[in-house]
């Protein structure tokens, strides 16, 4: 039996050129993979890795001002707008951020 495999995209942590001192969650998916929850699922895993394993204090996610699909994913991660309408090369960027939650007191 031959399995069909197709690359649908990627997600991960990196440093965006516009914000080199910040760690960004980013994703890029092929159009046929849109609308299935893959970006959210992958980004949640990256968020948890950033906070729970790497111990980061803050993460960001960067998109263009018009990319409402990515805004929704960022909001599902618990992120909120940190900076808006940031000029970068030929784009206007919207940047979301999320601070690591404080530990619960017992």
Backbone as a printed PyTorch tensor [residue, N CA C, xyz], in Angstrom:
tensor([[[ 0.8380, -1.1780,  0.0000],
         [ 0.0000,  0.0000,  0.0000],
         [ 0.8820,  1.2390,  0.0000]],

        [[ 0.6630,  2.1060, -0.9260],
         [ 1.4410,  3.3370, -1.0220],
         [ 0.6890,  4.4640, -0.3350]],

        [[ 1.3790,  5.1620,  0.5580],
         [ 0.7790,  6.2910,  1.2460],
         [ 1.0590,  7.5720,  0.4860]],

        [[ 0.0380,  8.3610,  0.3130],
         [ 0.2130,  9.6600, -0.3310],
         [ 0.6070, 10.6700,  0.7470]],

        [[ 1.6880, 11.3690,  0.5180],
         [ 2.1000, 12.4140,  1.4460],
         [ 2.2230, 13.7170,  0.6800]],

        [[ 1.7950, 14.7570,  1.3320],
         [ 1.8500, 16.0620,  0.7070],
         [ 2.2580, 17.0700,  1.7710]],

        [[ 3.1920, 17.9050,  1.4400],
         [ 3.6360, 18.9620,  2.3400],
         [ 2.5610, 20.0410,  2.3710]],

        [[ 2.0480, 20.3370,  3.5950],
         [ 1.0040, 21.3580,  3.6960],
         [ 1.5190, 22.6630,  4.2890]],

        [[ 2.7290, 22.6640,  4.8270],
         [ 3.2680, 23.8980,  5.3820],
         [ 4.1570, 23.6370,  6.5700]],

        [[ 4.3760, 24.6930,  7.3620],
         [ 5.2250, 24.5500,  8.5350],
         [ 4.8380, 25.5890,  9.5760]],

        [[ 5.2700, 25.3310, 10.8000],
         [ 5.0980, 26.2760, 11.9040],
         [ 6.3160, 26.1420, 12.8000]],

        [[ 6.6530, 27.2200, 13.4870],
         [ 7.8040, 27.1420, 14.3790],
         [ 8.1190, 28.4800, 15.0130]],

        [[ 9.2040, 28.4780, 15.7450],
         [ 9.7000, 29.6650, 16.4360],
         [10.9130, 30.1990, 15.7040]],

        [[11.0060, 31.5150, 15.5970],
         [12.1540, 32.1240, 14.9290],
         [12.2630, 33.5730, 15.3700]],

        [[13.2010, 34.2750, 14.7810],
         [13.3510, 35.7150, 14.9900],
         [12.9990, 36.4060, 13.6890]],

        [[11.9920, 37.2450, 13.7230],
         [11.5790, 37.9960, 12.5370],
         [12.5960, 39.1050, 12.2810]],

        [[12.9020, 39.3670, 11.0300],
         [13.8840, 40.4160, 10.7080],
         [13.4940, 41.7810, 11.2460]],

        [[12.2030, 42.0630, 11.3110],
         [11.7500, 43.3650, 11.8040],
         [11.8530, 43.4840, 13.3290]],

        [[11.9170, 42.3300, 14.0160],
         [11.9670, 42.3010, 15.4810],
         [12.9840, 41.2560, 15.9250]],

        [[14.2630, 41.4860, 15.6640],
         [15.2770, 40.4500, 15.9030],
         [15.4840, 40.0870, 17.3720]],

        [[15.0530, 40.9260, 18.2920],
         [15.2200, 40.6170, 19.7140],
         [14.0290, 39.8700, 20.2980]],

        [[13.0300, 39.6090, 19.4960],
         [11.8280, 38.9060, 19.9450],
         [11.7800, 37.5170, 19.3180]],

        [[11.0770, 36.5920, 19.9700],
         [10.8540, 35.2600, 19.4030],
         [ 9.4360, 35.2320, 18.8500]],

        [[ 9.3340, 34.8660, 17.5890],
         [ 8.0610, 34.8630, 16.8920],
         [ 7.5640, 33.4410, 16.6610]],

        [[ 6.2640, 33.2460, 16.8340],
         [ 5.5910, 32.0430, 16.3340],
         [ 5.1360, 32.3870, 14.9200]],

        [[ 5.5170, 31.5550, 13.9810],
         [ 5.1050, 31.7810, 12.6060],
         [ 4.6040, 30.5010, 11.9690]],

        [[ 3.8100, 30.6300, 10.9480],
         [ 3.3010, 29.4860, 10.1980],
         [ 3.0460, 29.9140,  8.7710]],

        [[ 3.1770, 28.9780,  7.8840],
         [ 2.8640, 29.1710,  6.4720],
         [ 2.2160, 27.8790,  5.9990]],

        [[ 1.0100, 27.9760,  5.4950],
         [ 0.2990, 26.7970,  5.0310],
         [-0.1060, 26.9480,  3.5770]],

        [[-0.0900, 25.8320,  2.8770],
         [-0.5890, 25.8030,  1.4990],
         [-2.0920, 26.0660,  1.5220]],

        [[-2.5910, 26.7030,  0.5170],
         [-4.0000, 27.0830,  0.4440],
         [-4.9620, 25.9210,  0.7250]],

        [[-4.7220, 24.7090,  0.1930],
         [-5.6620, 23.6130,  0.4840],
         [-5.7330, 23.2440,  1.9750]],

        [[-4.7490, 23.6470,  2.7670],
         [-4.7370, 23.3390,  4.2010],
         [-5.4340, 24.4060,  5.0400]],

        [[-5.8410, 25.4950,  4.4310],
         [-6.5080, 26.5670,  5.1730],
         [-7.8820, 26.1000,  5.6540]],

        [[-8.2910, 26.6080,  6.8100],
         [-9.6410, 26.3690,  7.3090],
         [-9.8640, 25.0320,  7.9930]],

        [[-8.7930, 24.2940,  8.2800],
         [-8.9150, 22.9890,  8.9360],
         [-8.4120, 22.9960, 10.3820]],

        [[-7.9470, 24.1460, 10.8570],
         [-7.4400, 24.2310, 12.2220],
         [-5.9800, 23.8550, 12.3780]],

        [[-5.3020, 23.5580, 11.2790],
         [-3.8980, 23.1380, 11.3610],
         [-2.9890, 24.2430, 11.8980]],

        [[-3.1950, 25.4650, 11.4470],
         [-2.3550, 26.5760, 11.9070],
         [-2.5280, 26.7740, 13.4040]],

        [[-3.7620, 26.7460, 13.8780],
         [-4.0120, 26.9210, 15.3120],
         [-3.3780, 25.8010, 16.1140]],

        [[-3.5700, 24.5700, 15.6830],
         [-3.0120, 23.4250, 16.4030],
         [-1.4860, 23.4930, 16.4670]],

        [[-0.8660, 23.7990, 15.3600],
         [ 0.5980, 23.8810, 15.3270],
         [ 1.0980, 25.0610, 16.1580]],

        [[ 0.4180, 26.2020, 16.0520],
         [ 0.8340, 27.3890, 16.8000],
         [ 0.6610, 27.1890, 18.3070]],

        [[-0.3940, 26.4880, 18.7340],
         [-0.5630, 26.1870, 20.1610],
         [ 0.5970, 25.3330, 20.6760]],

        [[ 1.0250, 24.3650, 19.8780],
         [ 2.1620, 23.5330, 20.2810],
         [ 3.4300, 24.3810, 20.3850]],

        [[ 3.6090, 25.3170, 19.4550],
         [ 4.7750, 26.2060, 19.5020],
         [ 4.7100, 27.1280, 20.7190]],

        [[ 3.5140, 27.6510, 21.0130],
         [ 3.3480, 28.5070, 22.1980],
         [ 3.7260, 27.7560, 23.4680]],

        [[ 3.2210, 26.5320, 23.5900],
         [ 3.5130, 25.7390, 24.7830],
         [ 4.9980, 25.3980, 24.8700]],

        [[ 5.6180, 25.1060, 23.7590],
         [ 7.0610, 24.8570, 23.7300],
         [ 7.8220, 26.0970, 24.1950]],

        [[ 7.4310, 27.2510, 23.6840],
         [ 8.1130, 28.5020, 24.0290],
         [ 8.0590, 28.7740, 25.5250]],

        [[ 6.9030, 28.5770, 26.1310],
         [ 6.7440, 28.8890, 27.5490],
         [ 7.1660, 27.7370, 28.4590]],

        [[ 6.6870, 26.5370, 28.1780],
         [ 6.8720, 25.4190, 29.1040],
         [ 8.2340, 24.7430, 29.0020]],

        [[ 8.8110, 24.7210, 27.8150],
         [10.0980, 24.0330, 27.6280],
         [11.2520, 25.0360, 27.5710]],

        [[11.0960, 26.0720, 26.7630],
         [12.1760, 27.0440, 26.5950],
         [12.1780, 28.1290, 27.6720]],

        [[11.0820, 28.2830, 28.3810],
         [11.0060, 29.2600, 29.4520],
         [11.0110, 30.7060, 28.9980]],

        [[10.5400, 30.9630, 27.7840],
         [10.5020, 32.3370, 27.2930],
         [ 9.4770, 33.1480, 28.0820]],

        [[ 9.7370, 34.4280, 28.2160],
         [ 8.8330, 35.3140, 28.9610],
         [ 7.7780, 35.9450, 28.0630]],

        [[ 8.0830, 36.0910, 26.7680],
         [ 7.1440, 36.6900, 25.8380],
         [ 7.3960, 36.1170, 24.4590]],

        [[ 6.3170, 36.0200, 23.6810],
         [ 6.4010, 35.6240, 22.2770],
         [ 5.5690, 36.6120, 21.4690]],

        [[ 5.9050, 36.7300, 20.2010],
         [ 5.1500, 37.5840, 19.2940],
         [ 4.7290, 36.7770, 18.0740]],

        [[ 3.8470, 37.3640, 17.2950],
         [ 3.5020, 36.8230, 15.9910],
         [ 3.2410, 38.0100, 15.0790]],

        [[ 3.7460, 37.9340, 13.8710],
         [ 3.7380, 39.0750, 12.9500],
         [ 2.9620, 38.7000, 11.6920]],

        [[ 2.1230, 39.6130, 11.2490],
         [ 1.3960, 39.4230,  9.9980],
         [ 1.2040, 40.7740,  9.3260]],

        [[ 0.6560, 40.7500,  8.1530],
         [ 0.3050, 42.0160,  7.5020],
         [-1.0060, 42.5090,  8.0890]],

        [[-1.2450, 43.7790,  7.9390],
         [-2.4470, 44.3890,  8.5050],
         [-3.7340, 43.8150,  7.9000]],

        [[-3.6620, 43.2210,  6.7270],
         [-4.8560, 42.7130,  6.0540],
         [-5.1280, 41.2300,  6.3030]],

        [[-4.2250, 40.5110,  6.9620],
         [-4.3500, 39.0550,  7.0820],
         [-5.2150, 38.6590,  8.2770]],

        [[-6.5280, 38.7710,  8.1040],
         [-7.4530, 38.4920,  9.1960],
         [-7.4470, 37.0320,  9.6410]],

        [[-7.1610, 36.1140,  8.7440],
         [-7.0910, 34.6940,  9.1400],
         [-5.9980, 34.4860, 10.1920]],

        [[-4.8540, 35.1100,  9.9890],
         [-3.7750, 34.9780, 10.9690],
         [-4.1160, 35.7020, 12.2710]],

        [[-4.8110, 36.8270, 12.1820],
         [-5.2330, 37.5050, 13.4180],
         [-6.0450, 36.5600, 14.2840]],

        [[-6.9600, 35.8150, 13.6490],
         [-7.8180, 34.9020, 14.4150],
         [-6.9910, 33.8130, 15.0920]],

        [[-5.9990, 33.2900, 14.4000],
         [-5.1350, 32.2810, 15.0250],
         [-4.4100, 32.8940, 16.2190]],

        [[-3.8600, 34.0760, 16.0470],
         [-3.1330, 34.7390, 17.1300],
         [-4.0400, 34.9700, 18.3350]],

        [[-5.2660, 35.3610, 18.0890],
         [-6.2120, 35.5820, 19.1860],
         [-6.5740, 34.2730, 19.8730]],

        [[-6.6560, 33.1740, 19.1310],
         [-6.9170, 31.8570, 19.7390],
         [-5.7550, 31.4270, 20.6370]],

        [[-4.5600, 31.9310, 20.3570],
         [-3.3940, 31.6320, 21.1950],
         [-3.3930, 32.4560, 22.4830]],

        [[-4.3030, 33.4160, 22.5780],
         [-4.3490, 34.2970, 23.7310],
         [-3.5750, 35.5850, 23.5220]],

        [[-3.1270, 35.8230, 22.3060],
         [-2.3350, 37.0130, 22.0070],
         [-3.2370, 38.2260, 21.7890]],

        [[-2.6610, 39.4080, 21.9790],
         [-3.3610, 40.6430, 21.6640],
         [-2.4010, 41.5720, 20.9130]],

        [[-2.9740, 42.5690, 20.2640],
         [-2.1660, 43.4780, 19.4540],
         [-1.1790, 44.2220, 20.3490]],

        [[ 0.0840, 44.1440, 19.9680],
         [ 1.1640, 44.8400, 20.6750],
         [ 1.5320, 46.1170, 19.9210]],

        [[ 1.6870, 45.9840, 18.6020],
         [ 2.0050, 47.1300, 17.7360],
         [ 1.2170, 46.9640, 16.4500]],

        [[ 0.7580, 48.0770, 15.9100],
         [-0.0540, 48.0120, 14.6970],
         [ 0.4540, 49.0280, 13.6840]],

        [[ 0.2730, 48.6870, 12.4220],
         [ 0.6420, 49.5640, 11.3140],
         [ 2.1340, 49.9020, 11.3320]],

        [[ 2.9510, 48.8760, 11.5570],
         [ 4.4040, 49.0460, 11.6060],
         [ 4.9630, 48.9450, 10.1870]],

        [[ 5.6320, 49.9820,  9.6940],
         [ 6.2040, 49.8900,  8.3470],
         [ 7.4170, 48.9450,  8.3450]],

        [[ 7.4330, 48.0500,  7.3770],
         [ 8.5590, 47.1310,  7.1970],
         [ 8.6250, 46.7450,  5.7270]],

        [[ 9.7360, 47.1160,  5.0850],
         [ 9.9020, 46.8950,  3.6510],
         [ 8.6610, 47.4240,  2.9310]],

        [[ 7.9830, 46.5970,  2.1280],
         [ 6.8130, 47.1040,  1.3980],
         [ 5.4890, 46.8280,  2.1260]],

        [[ 5.5410, 46.3440,  3.3740],
         [ 4.3390, 45.9660,  4.1030],
         [ 4.0590, 46.9040,  5.2690]],

        [[ 2.8280, 46.8100,  5.7560],
         [ 2.4150, 47.4170,  7.0280],
         [ 2.0800, 46.2250,  7.9330]],

        [[ 2.7820, 46.1020,  9.0420],
         [ 2.6600, 44.9250,  9.8960],
         [ 1.7660, 45.1660, 11.0990]],

        [[ 1.1040, 44.1060, 11.5120],
         [ 0.3920, 44.0520, 12.7890],
         [ 1.1160, 42.9960, 13.6120]],

        [[ 1.4700, 43.3560, 14.8460],
         [ 2.2500, 42.4680, 15.7020],
         [ 1.4480, 42.1540, 16.9590]],

        [[ 1.2550, 40.8840, 17.1890],
         [ 0.5850, 40.4090, 18.3970],
         [ 1.6540, 39.9200, 19.3770]],

        [[ 1.3370, 39.9650, 20.6750],
         [ 2.2760, 39.4940, 21.6940],
         [ 1.5160, 38.7780, 22.7980]],

        [[ 2.2430, 37.9210, 23.5110],
         [ 1.6930, 37.2050, 24.6540],
         [ 2.7840, 37.0320, 25.6900]],

        [[ 2.5040, 37.4580, 26.9040],
         [ 3.4100, 37.2540, 28.0320],
         [ 3.1650, 35.8650, 28.6130]],

        [[ 4.2040, 35.2550, 29.1360],
         [ 4.0520, 33.9670, 29.8200],
         [ 3.1640, 34.1760, 31.0440]],

        [[ 2.1860, 33.3170, 31.2290],
         [ 1.3300, 33.4610, 32.4040],
         [ 2.1450, 33.3040, 33.6930]],

        [[ 1.7700, 34.0550, 34.6880],
         [ 2.4150, 33.9300, 35.9940],
         [ 2.0360, 32.5960, 36.6250]],

        [[ 2.9610, 31.9950, 37.3930],
         [ 2.6090, 30.7420, 38.0600],
         [ 1.4700, 30.9550, 39.0530]],

        [[ 0.6370, 29.9630, 39.1880],
         [-0.4440, 30.0350, 40.1460],
         [ 0.0970, 29.9070, 41.5660]],

        [[-0.4370, 30.7210, 42.4440],
         [-0.0310, 30.5990, 43.8510],
         [-0.9270, 29.5590, 44.5120]],

        [[-0.3660, 28.8410, 45.4610],
         [-1.1450, 27.7840, 46.1270],
         [-1.6200, 28.2210, 47.4800]]])
